[in-house]
Each structure stands twice: as C-alpha cells, then as structure tokens.
Amino acid sequence: MTSMESPEERLAVFIDHENVAIGARDIGYRFDASPLMEALAERGKLLVRKAYADWNLFSDDRRNMVDNNIELLEIPQRSDSVRKNAADIQMAVDAMELAFTRDFVSTFVIVSGDSDFTPLVAKLRELDKRVIGVGLKGSTSAKLPSACDEFLFYNNLEGAPKRDSGRAAPAGRSKKKGTAKKSSSKASGVREMAPSDAGDADKPASASSQKQDLRNLERVITRTLSGIQSSSAGAVQASNLKRALLRKDPTFNEQDYGFRGFRELIRHLEEQKVVVLSEGTAKGDPEVDFPAAPRDEDAAFQLLRDTVKELMVELGGDPPLSGLKDQLRKRQPDFSEKDLGYSGFLQFCKAAVTKDVVEMDWEEADEEYYLYVEDAEKPA
C-alpha cells in the first residue's frame, strides 16, 4: 500500500442469529449470511465473524454459516435462565473485549434489530469505532438505526432470499391507483421474487464458455464497483477494486480470463465502455468509475417502458415488479441491469422512475411494487 492510498477498513462482525433468523422468517425472508458477507467485503477486510445462538434450534443454518467462515458461539437454552439475555450479554462482552484489545479493528458490524444493543453501539462509537448495524425492515427497533454510523436492511441486500411461502405473486393492479386487480398469474407469466432481487438469476444468451465467463466477470466487477461507491465518498482506485474482488473470491485471478494483469483487464473493460479510467493519486493505480452514459442504458430503459406498456394491456392493470425482469428477458435474452452498473433490478427500476421512463408505486396490502406508464402516448 502506498502512502497515497486510504487505509483499508478492518471489520468485526457480530451476529445475533436468533433475532435476525426469526425476524427474517416473520417478514417472509430466509436469513442467508452470503449476501451480507458479500456486501461487507465491499467495505473492508473481514477479520472477525461470530454468530450467537442455541444452534440446536437452528441446525439447518449451521452449514451456511460455516461456509461463510463464521464462528458459531453456542448459547444453550436453559430452563433457569433467559436465553435471549445470555446471547446478548455474551455478544456485547466479546465486542467490547475486541474493541479494547484489537486497536486495528476499525469497524464493528452489529447484526440484530434489538434495541438492547443501542448502549453497545454508543460505547463503541465513544471508543472511536465505526459501527454498521444490520437488521430487517419491519422487525428492527426504531432506536437502533439512528445510533449507528450506517445501517443496512438485510432485505435490501442484493441476493437476500425469500422463503417459499406458497403465495402466488399478484399478477396485476387496476390502472386506478389504490385498487388491486386479482388476475391469473399464468396469464402474465410472472412469478414471486424478492423486490430487491427480482429476476436476479443472470442467464445471458448462449456463448462460448470463455466469453460467458468474461461476461459474468464484467457483471461481478460492475456490481462490486457500485457497492464500493455506495459505501464510500472518495474515488475508487483500481487496487481497491481488486482487493474487494479478492475479498469476495480469494481464488480470483485475472490470468484465468486471458489477461496478464489487472490493469490490462480494466483497460479492456474501458475499451468495452463498461468503466472509465482516470489518473489516480498513485502512479500506475488509476481511478475507476462508470461512464457518464453507460452503454445501452437508453435502450434498456426503453425496453422496460415498452414491456410495462405491453403488460398493462395484457393484464388490464399495472404489472408487479415480481417477475418483470423475466418478462424483459423474454424480449431481450441477454438483458442484465448489472451491465449498466446497477446492483439490482429494483435499483434499475428506481433509476427509470427518476428519469421519467416509468412510474412505480408500493402497495402495502400486496407487499409489492407496481409499475405503470402514466401517459401511454408520451414519448420515451
């Protein structure tokens, strides 16, 4: 690391597993540590990963936690004690001990929606530690987010999985706002997905294995760059981008894709108009950014608008966000919002709303976003 580079964040993650697992279940999600670890890897180096629970009660979650290199701390259930308090106290003690004995840990991540951790967060910040909170929308205390330096809602993370509830996705909504239209999901060809992860299984058109691998790599890089930019205010240097890629996948090697070095890889991405490079503060370490007008962005927005208009006619109402990405892919098989630098389909749709391409409303009763075109005759 050169003297011109900013120091790398060093993170310690503490997971109140019972709280987030039950909270996720109550709002229709399944807590999977992988999306969280990936999001945190974009922010810095993960030094400590601990999760607290009576693991006999969460045996199905063990494999996922171990696969993410998370240390499982057993808090057994006893008839003469309150398990919740025992887990909270142990987690708080371990966090404070680490804060006092490991000065190089700069950021603490508290994964829980419990307001009981608010004093812990306050004390860590008094010790000049940055605190990131993680919880579930709908099951997080209102006190906790405001106490943290940053708060992430798990259900907004890229790839957060929904539980199989057996409930069919709403197929459409009446064109009049506020009235729901219940029609057959078979007619629309849509399926239920998480709003933050709608249609997120990237299945591009057929290509050679090498070209397909490179296309997938482009998407990983744009997604990672977007994540770094969302969590930091400064420019993203190529070296920081590569470190984030290695934190996500320590086996990453640009030579596997036919490049002699990372600089050659990002130069290739610049030629493909995936990113733009500019001279950075350190010689030989350029700054990486997205183009002012990402490739094919206008065409992608037009595809979204046309698809929404067609589905409004087909359904007789406003199409839901769930399954909409599949509908776009029926019309353009290689569509992916990640090619344009968006971390997820919901973010892409919100950008389309900002640019007056489509409109989008949240229906509380259906727990679903609906998209529509206000004026069908209005040019894109």
N, C-alpha and C positions, 0 to 999 in steps of 0.2 A: 504494500500500500504506500503510495506516495504521500508526501506531506500535504499535497493539494487536495487529496480526497477527504470526504467527510467520514468520520469513524462509523463503523458498522454497528447497528443496533444489536444488542445481545439480549435475548428474550428468555424468560422463565414462564412456563405455562402451568397453571393450577386449575384442575377441572373438578368441580362439584358435580360428579356424574349423575347422581340420583336426581338432582334438581333439573339439570338440562335434559336428561333422558325422559323423565316424566313430563316436563314442560313441553318437549317436542311432541310426545305422544298425544298430549291433550289438545294440540292445535293441528294434528294431522301430519306431523313430520316424524322422521326417524333420525335420531342423533347418530351421525357418522362422523368420526373425527377427521377423515381425509380432507373434506373441503376446508375445514378450519385450519389444519396444519398447512395446507397449500397457501391459504390467504396470509397466514402469519409468516411463512417463508419469504413472501414478497417484502416483508417489513424488516426482516433481520435474521440473524443466526439463532436457531432454537437450541439453547443449551440445556434446559431442564424441561421435562414433560412429565407431569404427575396427575393421576386421576384418583379420586377418593370415592369409595362405595363399598357396600357389602356385596362383593362380586358373586356370591352365591345367588343373589337375587337378580343379577344382570349377566348371567353366564353367556347369553347369546352375544353380548357386546365385547367379550374378552378378546376374541380374535382380531376384531377391527382395531382395538386399542393397541394390542401388541404389534400388529402390522405397521402401526404408525409410531412405533418406538416410544410408547407412553408407559411409564412405570405405574403399575397398579398398586395402590395402597389399600390394604384390606381394613375396612371398618366394620367388624362383625356386629350383627344385631344381637342385643342382649335384652332380656326381659326386664332387667332392673335399671336400664338407662335409656336415654333418648338418642337414637342412632343419628338423627339429624344434627343435634348439637355436637356429638362426638366427632362427626366428619368435619363440621365447620371449624371446630376448635383446632383439630389436627392440621387442617389446611392453613389456617391463619398462623399457627405456630411455625410450620415449615416455611411459609412465605417470609415471615419476619426473621427467622434464623438465616435464611438465604440472603436477605437484604443486608444484614449486619456482617455476614462472613464472606460474601462474594461481591466486592465493590464493583467488579467489572460487569455484573448483570445490570443493564440499564433500563430494561422494560419488564414489567410484570403483567401477565395476562391472567385475569381472573374470570373463569368461565362459570358463571352462575347468574341467576336472576334474583337471588336472595338479597334483600336489603340488609341482612345481618352482616354482610361483608363491607358495608359502607365505611365503618370505622377502620377496617384494614386498609381499604383504598386510601383513606385520608392519611393514615400513618405512613404508608409507602410514599405518598407524594411529599410528605414532610421530610422524608429522607432523600428527597431529590430523585425519586424514581418515577419514570413514566408508567402510567397504568392504562392498559387497554382492557375494557370489560367486554364480555361476550354473553349474550342471553337470547331468549326467544321473544319475539313480538307476541304480546298477549299473555305472557307469563312472567314478565320481568317487572320488578318493583320500580315505580317511578323515581325512587330516590337514587338508585344505583347509577344509571347512566350519567346524570349530572355530576356525580362525584368523580368520574373518570376523566382522563385526558382524551380518550377516544372510546367509543362504544360501538360494537358491531352486533347486528342482529343476525343470528345464525341462519334464519330462514331467508335472508337476503344474500347469503353467500352463494357463489357460483357452485352448482352441483349439490346443494343441500337436498337430500332425498325426501320425498313424501311417502307416507305409509300407504299401503294398498287398503283403501277404505271400502272398496266395493261400490262407491257412489259414482254414478255416471257424471261426466262433465256437463255443465249447462251448454246446450247447443246454440243458443242464440238469445237475444233480448229484443223486445219490441223496440221499434225505431223511436218511440216516445220514451224519453228518459224516465227512469224510475219504475217502469213496468216491465216485468220479466216475461219472456215468452218461452214456454217449455216445449221444445220440439225434439224429434228423434235425433240422437247423436249419430245414428247410422247415416242419416241423410246428409249430415255435414262432414262426416269422415273425421271428426276431431276426437281426441282422447284426453283424459285428465292428466295434467302435468303441474308441477310447481310453477307459480308465476315467475319466480326468479330463475327458473331453469327450463322454461317451456321449449320443447323440441330441441334439447341440447345435445342429443347424440349425433355428432357430426358424421354424416355418411355421404361424402362427396361422390361425384361421378367416377366411374372406373378409370384407372390409370395404371401405369406400371408401378411396381412395388416401390422402387426408388423415388419416383416422382410423388407418389402418395405419401411416403414417409416425410419428404421435404415439405409437402403441403401441410401435413399435420404439425411439423416443427414450426412453420410460419405462424400457425394459429396459437401454438403454445407461447411463442415469443411475443406476439401482439397482446395476448391475454396477460402475460407477465408484465410487459411494459405498461399496460393500462393499470394493472394492480399497483405497481410501484408509484406511478404518477398520482393515483388516487390517495396514497398514504403519505406522500412527501411533497413538499413545496418546491424543492430545487430541481435542477436539470438531472436527467438520468444518464450517467456515464456508461459506456459500453461495458466496462469492467464490473459495475454494479449490476447490470443486467445479466451478465454471465454468472455472477455469484448467486443471483436469485434463481436462475435456471438450475444451477448445481444443487441449491438447497432443496428444490423440488425433486430433482432426479440426480443423485450423485454420480450416476453412470453416464450422464450426458457428455458427449464428445463430438464436436463439430466434424471431426475427421470421418465419423461414421456416415456422414452425408456427402462426402467428397470434397470437403474444404480443408485447407492446410492450417487454418487458424480462425479464431472467432472474428477477427477484423475482416477476413475475406468473406465470411458468412454474412455479416451485417452489410458489407458493401454490396453483396448480391441482393440482399433484401432492399437496399436503397435503389438498385437498378430496376427491381420489380415494383418500385413505388409502394412498398409495404411500410417503410420507415424513411425518415430523412436524417442525415448526419450533419453535424456542425462541429467546428473545432472546440474542444473542451479545455478545461484549465490545465490538464496534464497532457503533455506531448504524447501522441500516439493513442490517446484514450478519448475518442470523440463522444459528443453528446448525442443521444438517440431520442427521436421524437416521432410523432405521427405526422404525415403530410397534412398541410392545411386543408386540402380537399382529398380525403382518402380515395383510392381507386374504386371506381364503380359505385360510389356512395349514392349519387343521384339515381342511378339505375336501380339500386337496392331499395331506396325509398319509393320509387315509382312502382316497383314490384309489390311492395307492401300495400300501397294505396290501391292499386288495381285489384289485388287479391281481396282486400277488405270490401271493396265495392261489389265484386262478384259474389262474395259470400252474403252480403246484405240482401242481395236479390234472391239468392238460393235459399237462405234461411227465413227470409221475411222479417229479419231483425238484425241486431248488431252481433257480429261473431265474437266469441270469447277468445281471450289470449291463449287459453289451453288448446294446444293442437294447431295453432295458427302457423307455427314455424313449419310443421309438416305440410300444410297447405301451400306455403311458399315453395317448398322443395318439390312439390308435385309439378309446379310450373317452371322451376329452375333447380334441378337436382343438386348443383354444386353450391347453393346458397349457404353462406355462413356469416353471421354478424362478426365473428372473430377476425375475418379477413379485413374488416373495416376498423378494427381496434376496439370493438365493444366487448365487454367481459361477458355479457349475457343477452338473451333475446329481449328481456324486459327493458334493459338499458337502451337497446336499439330502438324499441318502440317508443320509449320516452323521448329519445332524440328526435324521432319522427314527429311527435306531438309538438316539441319545441320549434321545429321548422315548419309547422302548419301543414304537414303532409296528411296526417290523420288526427282524429280526436280519440281520447281514451278516458273512460270512467271506471271507477271502482264500485261494484255493487256489494254492499255489506251482506245482504241476505244470501247471495250465492258464493261469497268469498272469492270473487273473480273479477278480473278486468275485462271490459268490453271495448272494442274498437269500432269506430264508425267514421264515415266521411260526411261532414256537416252539409256540404253543398255538392251534390254529385256532378253538377255542371261546372264547378270551379276548376280551372286548370291546375295541374300539379306545380 
